[in-house]
Amino acid sequence: MTRCAAAHTATLSHNDLNHVSLSRQNANFSSFCLAVWKKLTTFAAENEHYVSIKYITESERDLQWGLSVCSAGFQSVLPGESYPPRRHGVTYLFNPSRGRVLQEYQLLYIVKGRGTLQTAHGGTHAIEAGTMFLLFPGEWHSYHPDAATGWDEYWIGFKGPNIDNRVAGGFLAPQHPVFRVGVMQTAVALYRDAIAAASREEAYFQLLLCGIVNHLLGLMFVTSVNLDYDRDSNVPELIRRSREYMQNNIETPISMPDVAMAMGVSYSSFRRLFKHYTGVAPSHYFTNLRLHRAKQLLLTTTDSIKEICFRLQFENPEYFATLFKRHTGQRPSDFRRLSAQTDTTDNQHPTPHASTTA
């Protein structure tokens, strides 16, 4: 429209020319405002998480879930900026030179910069981008970014018997608070989802936050362990080959020392590496493979339980029955009988199919 007005200026009146001039000024001002707005929007998008802190209350109902989230947030600390920044919530402010003790777990994720972590049981650790560290309730700790780099940190605070049980089970320990995982967009997205959910506070949002905590902890644990193994690439290959060897020899009378020999390692090293990598001893893994095979044979053959027992190299039928019941909750005979009854019932009540018309 402005271009059109400019082309016909010679035929316009003085008032029209003033109107066109004002229109141009308004258009220029609008363009200027639009440009400023875009810059501000871009800055906000790039720095949406510069300071994003949410402190969360939980109800008695939330606590019955076994896990509740207390806080979630992100802050970007500039080089040379004091730490923690004054914008940090008063409840969580602390002096890094004195440290503090929390009454909750906190999982922090540093995605930019570097710094230092100290804990009572874990000692001193250099923290760099791509590091998660877990703070434990009742455990003295202190942490801060290097003044030269600052850092970007995400965190989520939580508590409950679900996490206490994992600590008691040895999955998480104050002596080992640091996990090297690299910078993962999946983890960053989970933290942002937690902040967003905490801000919306929809009905039962605590349950969603608990799911995010579990996802983060699982991702942290698995990624850290596998990155450690990647530094020694022989271990994953050794475990893969040994699993394949056992699966191919389910009905063969082999022992775990035989498997270790086939892999070219000592039995003590094989057992230690296998259990650390898979979480179970190789003999337990092999027994489970045989029990899964026993279930297949009970369902798909008419072989007697005694025949299946010896086919799978179990010592005797009673020992086989004891292991099978421990694994499935049923004796082999009951498993076969109940499965047959289920099949009969299914045949008597077939799944209806959609009718068709010609």
C-alpha positions as CSV (number, residue, x, y, z in Angstrom):
1,M,0.0,0.0,0.0
2,T,2.9,2.4,0.8
3,R,4.5,1.5,-2.5
4,C,1.3,2.3,-4.3
5,A,0.9,5.7,-2.6
6,A,4.5,6.6,-3.5
7,A,3.8,5.9,-7.2
8,H,1.0,8.4,-7.3
9,T,2.4,11.2,-5.1
10,A,2.1,13.7,-7.9
11,T,-1.6,13.4,-8.1
12,L,-2.3,13.7,-4.4
13,S,-3.4,16.8,-2.5
14,H,-1.3,18.4,0.3
15,N,-3.4,16.8,3.0
16,D,-3.0,13.5,1.2
17,L,0.7,13.9,1.1
18,N,0.7,14.6,4.9
19,H,-1.4,11.5,5.4
20,V,1.0,9.4,3.3
21,S,4.0,10.8,5.3
22,L,2.3,10.0,8.6
23,S,1.5,6.5,7.2
24,R,5.1,6.0,6.3
25,Q,6.2,7.2,9.8
26,N,3.7,4.9,11.4
27,A,4.8,2.0,9.2
28,N,8.5,2.7,10.0
29,F,7.7,2.9,13.7
30,S,5.7,-0.3,13.5
31,S,8.6,-2.0,11.7
32,F,10.9,-0.7,14.4
33,C,8.6,-2.0,17.2
34,L,8.3,-5.3,15.4
35,A,12.1,-5.6,15.1
36,V,12.5,-4.8,18.8
37,W,9.8,-7.3,19.7
38,K,11.5,-10.0,17.6
39,K,14.9,-9.3,19.3
40,L,13.3,-9.5,22.7
41,T,11.4,-12.7,21.8
42,T,14.6,-14.2,20.5
43,F,16.5,-13.2,23.6
44,A,13.7,-14.6,25.8
45,A,13.7,-17.8,23.8
46,E,17.5,-18.2,24.1
47,N,17.4,-17.3,27.7
48,E,14.0,-18.7,28.8
49,H,15.7,-20.7,31.5
50,Y,18.2,-18.0,32.6
51,V,16.4,-18.0,35.9
52,S,13.6,-20.5,36.2
53,I,13.0,-21.7,39.8
54,K,9.9,-23.4,41.2
55,Y,9.4,-24.5,44.8
56,I,6.7,-27.1,45.2
57,T,4.6,-28.1,48.1
58,E,3.3,-31.6,48.5
59,S,0.2,-33.0,50.1
60,E,-0.2,-36.1,52.3
61,R,-1.7,-37.8,49.3
62,D,1.5,-37.0,47.2
63,L,3.7,-38.5,49.9
64,Q,1.7,-41.8,49.8
65,W,3.0,-42.2,46.3
66,G,6.4,-43.0,47.7
67,L,8.2,-40.1,46.0
68,S,7.5,-36.3,46.0
69,V,9.2,-33.4,44.3
70,C,10.2,-30.4,46.3
71,S,11.8,-28.0,43.7
72,A,12.9,-27.8,40.1
73,G,14.7,-25.1,38.3
74,F,17.5,-23.8,36.1
75,Q,19.9,-20.9,36.4
76,S,22.7,-19.6,34.3
77,V,25.6,-18.2,36.3
78,L,27.8,-15.8,34.4
79,P,31.6,-15.8,34.7
80,G,32.6,-13.8,37.8
81,E,29.0,-13.7,39.2
82,S,28.6,-14.4,42.9
83,Y,27.2,-17.8,43.8
84,P,24.5,-18.7,44.6
85,P,23.0,-15.7,42.8
86,R,20.7,-13.5,44.9
87,R,17.8,-14.5,42.7
88,H,18.1,-18.0,44.2
89,G,15.4,-18.8,46.7
90,V,16.1,-17.9,50.3
91,T,15.3,-21.4,51.4
92,Y,18.2,-22.8,49.4
93,L,20.7,-20.0,49.7
94,F,24.0,-21.0,51.2
95,N,27.6,-19.9,51.5
96,P,29.9,-22.2,49.5
97,S,32.7,-21.7,51.9
98,R,30.6,-23.1,54.7
99,G,28.4,-25.5,52.8
100,R,25.0,-26.8,53.9
101,V,22.9,-29.8,54.7
102,L,19.6,-30.4,53.0
103,Q,16.6,-32.6,54.1
104,E,16.0,-33.8,50.5
105,Y,17.7,-35.3,47.6
106,Q,18.8,-33.0,44.8
107,L,19.9,-34.1,41.3
108,L,21.9,-31.4,39.6
109,Y,23.0,-31.4,35.9
110,I,25.7,-29.0,34.7
111,V,25.4,-28.5,31.0
112,K,27.9,-25.6,30.5
113,G,31.0,-24.4,32.4
114,R,32.8,-26.1,35.2
115,G,33.2,-26.0,38.9
116,T,33.8,-28.0,42.1
117,L,31.7,-30.3,44.3
118,Q,32.6,-31.3,47.9
119,T,30.6,-33.7,50.1
120,A,31.2,-35.3,53.5
121,H,31.4,-38.9,52.2
122,G,32.3,-38.3,48.5
123,G,35.3,-36.0,48.8
124,T,36.1,-33.3,46.3
125,H,35.2,-33.6,42.6
126,A,36.0,-31.4,39.6
127,I,32.7,-30.8,37.8
128,E,32.5,-30.1,34.1
129,A,29.7,-29.8,31.5
130,G,27.9,-33.1,31.1
131,T,28.1,-34.0,34.7
132,M,25.2,-35.0,37.0
133,F,25.7,-35.1,40.8
134,L,23.3,-36.3,43.5
135,L,23.1,-34.6,46.9
136,F,21.8,-36.7,49.8
137,P,19.6,-35.6,52.7
138,G,21.6,-35.1,55.9
139,E,24.8,-35.0,54.0
140,W,27.1,-31.9,54.2
141,H,28.0,-30.6,50.8
142,S,29.2,-27.5,49.0
143,Y,29.5,-26.7,45.3
144,H,30.1,-23.7,43.1
145,P,31.1,-22.8,39.5
146,D,34.6,-21.6,38.6
147,A,34.7,-17.8,38.5
148,A,36.3,-18.0,35.1
149,T,33.5,-19.9,33.4
150,G,30.4,-19.8,35.4
151,W,28.0,-22.6,34.6
152,D,24.5,-23.5,33.6
153,E,22.8,-25.8,36.1
154,Y,19.5,-27.7,36.2
155,W,18.2,-29.3,39.4
156,I,15.3,-31.1,40.8
157,G,14.8,-31.9,44.5
158,F,12.8,-34.9,45.8
159,K,12.3,-37.2,48.7
160,G,10.5,-40.4,49.7
161,P,10.9,-44.0,50.6
162,N,11.2,-45.1,46.9
163,I,14.6,-43.3,46.7
164,D,15.6,-44.4,50.2
165,N,15.1,-48.0,49.1
166,R,17.4,-47.5,46.1
167,V,20.1,-46.1,48.4
168,A,19.6,-49.0,50.8
169,G,19.9,-51.3,47.8
170,G,23.3,-49.8,46.8
171,F,22.2,-48.3,43.5
172,L,23.0,-44.8,44.8
173,A,25.5,-43.9,47.5
174,P,26.8,-40.8,49.2
175,Q,30.3,-42.1,48.6
176,H,29.7,-41.9,44.8
177,P,27.7,-38.7,44.1
178,V,29.1,-37.9,40.6
179,F,27.9,-39.3,37.3
180,R,29.6,-38.4,34.0
181,V,26.9,-38.6,31.3
182,G,27.7,-36.0,28.7
183,V,25.4,-33.3,27.6
184,M,22.1,-35.1,26.6
185,Q,19.2,-33.2,25.1
186,T,16.9,-35.9,26.5
187,A,17.9,-35.0,30.0
188,V,17.7,-31.3,29.3
189,A,14.2,-31.8,28.0
190,L,13.2,-33.8,31.1
191,Y,14.3,-31.0,33.4
192,R,12.4,-28.4,31.3
193,D,9.3,-30.6,31.4
194,A,9.6,-30.8,35.1
195,I,9.8,-27.0,35.4
196,A,6.9,-26.5,33.1
197,A,4.7,-29.1,34.9
198,A,5.6,-27.5,38.3
199,S,4.6,-24.1,36.9
200,R,1.2,-25.3,35.6
201,E,0.4,-27.2,38.8
202,E,-2.3,-29.2,37.2
203,A,-4.2,-31.8,39.2
204,Y,-1.9,-34.6,40.4
205,F,1.1,-32.9,38.7
206,Q,3.3,-34.4,41.4
207,L,2.8,-37.9,39.8
208,L,4.1,-36.5,36.5
209,L,7.1,-35.0,38.3
210,C,7.8,-38.3,40.1
211,G,7.9,-40.0,36.7
212,I,10.4,-37.4,35.4
213,V,12.6,-38.0,38.5
214,N,12.6,-41.8,37.9
215,H,13.4,-41.2,34.2
216,L,16.3,-38.9,35.0
217,L,17.8,-41.3,37.6
218,G,17.5,-44.3,35.2
219,L,19.0,-42.3,32.4
220,M,21.8,-41.1,34.6
221,F,22.6,-44.5,35.9
222,V,22.5,-46.4,32.6
223,T,24.4,-43.7,30.6
224,S,27.1,-43.3,33.2
225,V,27.7,-47.1,33.5
226,N,27.8,-47.6,29.7
227,L,30.1,-44.7,29.1
228,D,32.5,-46.2,31.6
229,Y,32.4,-49.5,29.7
230,D,32.8,-47.7,26.4
231,R,36.3,-46.7,27.6
232,D,37.0,-50.4,27.6
233,S,35.2,-51.6,24.5
234,N,36.2,-55.3,25.1
235,V,33.8,-55.7,28.0
236,P,30.5,-55.1,26.1
237,E,31.7,-57.4,23.3
238,L,32.7,-60.1,25.9
239,I,29.2,-60.0,27.5
240,R,27.5,-60.1,24.1
241,R,29.4,-63.1,23.0
242,S,29.0,-64.9,26.3
243,R,25.2,-64.4,26.2
244,E,25.0,-65.6,22.7
245,Y,27.1,-68.7,23.6
246,M,24.8,-69.5,26.5
247,Q,21.7,-69.1,24.4
248,N,23.0,-71.4,21.8
249,N,23.9,-74.1,24.4
250,I,20.8,-74.1,26.6
251,E,20.4,-77.9,26.2
252,T,24.1,-78.6,26.4
253,P,25.9,-79.7,29.6
254,I,28.2,-76.7,30.0
255,S,29.4,-74.9,33.2
256,M,30.2,-71.3,33.7
257,P,34.0,-72.1,33.7
258,D,33.4,-73.6,30.3
259,V,31.8,-70.4,29.1
260,A,34.7,-68.4,30.4
261,M,37.2,-70.7,28.7
262,A,35.3,-70.3,25.4
263,M,35.6,-66.5,25.8
264,G,39.3,-66.7,26.5
265,V,39.2,-65.2,30.0
266,S,39.6,-66.6,33.5
267,Y,36.4,-67.7,35.3
268,S,37.0,-65.2,38.2
269,S,37.3,-62.3,35.7
270,F,34.4,-63.5,33.6
271,R,32.1,-63.8,36.6
272,R,33.0,-60.4,38.0
273,L,32.6,-58.6,34.7
274,F,29.4,-60.4,33.8
275,K,27.7,-59.6,37.1
276,H,28.8,-56.0,37.1
277,Y,27.6,-55.5,33.6
278,T,24.3,-57.3,33.8
279,G,23.5,-57.2,37.5
280,V,23.3,-61.0,37.8
281,A,25.8,-63.8,38.1
282,P,26.3,-65.7,34.8
283,S,25.1,-69.0,36.4
284,H,21.8,-67.2,37.4
285,Y,21.4,-65.8,33.9
286,F,22.0,-69.3,32.4
287,T,19.5,-70.9,34.8
288,N,16.9,-68.3,33.8
289,L,17.5,-69.0,30.1
290,R,16.8,-72.7,30.8
291,L,13.7,-72.0,32.8
292,H,12.3,-69.8,30.0
293,R,13.1,-72.7,27.6
294,A,11.3,-75.1,30.0
295,K,8.1,-73.0,29.8
296,Q,8.2,-73.2,26.0
297,L,8.6,-76.9,26.0
298,L,5.8,-77.4,28.6
299,L,3.5,-75.4,26.3
300,T,4.5,-76.7,22.9
301,T,5.5,-80.3,23.4
302,T,4.0,-83.4,25.1
303,D,7.4,-84.3,26.6
304,S,7.1,-85.4,30.3
305,I,8.4,-83.1,33.0
306,K,11.1,-85.6,33.7
307,E,12.2,-85.5,30.0
308,I,12.2,-81.7,29.9
309,C,14.2,-81.7,33.2
310,F,17.0,-83.8,31.8
311,R,16.9,-82.3,28.3
312,L,17.7,-78.9,29.9
313,Q,20.5,-80.5,32.1
314,F,18.8,-80.0,35.5
315,E,20.1,-82.4,38.2
316,N,16.8,-84.1,38.9
317,P,13.0,-83.5,38.5
318,E,12.5,-82.3,42.1
319,Y,15.3,-79.7,41.9
320,F,13.9,-78.6,38.5
321,A,10.4,-78.3,40.0
322,T,11.7,-76.2,42.9
323,L,13.6,-73.8,40.6
324,F,10.6,-73.5,38.3
325,K,8.2,-72.7,41.1
326,R,10.6,-70.1,42.5
327,H,10.8,-68.5,39.0
328,T,7.1,-68.7,38.1
329,G,5.2,-69.3,41.3
330,Q,3.9,-72.6,40.0
331,R,5.2,-76.2,39.7
332,P,5.8,-77.4,36.1
333,S,2.7,-79.6,36.2
334,D,0.4,-76.8,37.4
335,F,1.9,-74.4,34.8
336,R,1.2,-76.9,32.0
337,R,-2.3,-77.7,33.3
338,L,-3.4,-74.1,33.8
339,S,-2.0,-73.0,30.5
340,A,-4.0,-75.8,28.8
341,Q,-7.2,-74.8,30.6
342,T,-6.6,-71.2,29.4
343,D,-6.2,-72.3,25.8
344,T,-9.4,-74.4,26.0
345,T,-11.4,-71.4,27.4
346,D,-10.0,-69.2,24.6
347,N,-11.1,-71.7,22.0
348,Q,-14.6,-71.9,23.5
349,H,-14.9,-68.1,23.4
350,P,-13.1,-66.9,20.3
351,T,-12.4,-63.3,19.8
352,P,-15.3,-61.9,17.7
353,H,-14.3,-60.6,14.2
354,A,-15.9,-57.6,12.6
355,S,-18.6,-58.9,10.2
356,T,-18.5,-57.9,6.6
357,T,-21.4,-57.4,4.2
358,A,-21.4,-58.2,0.5
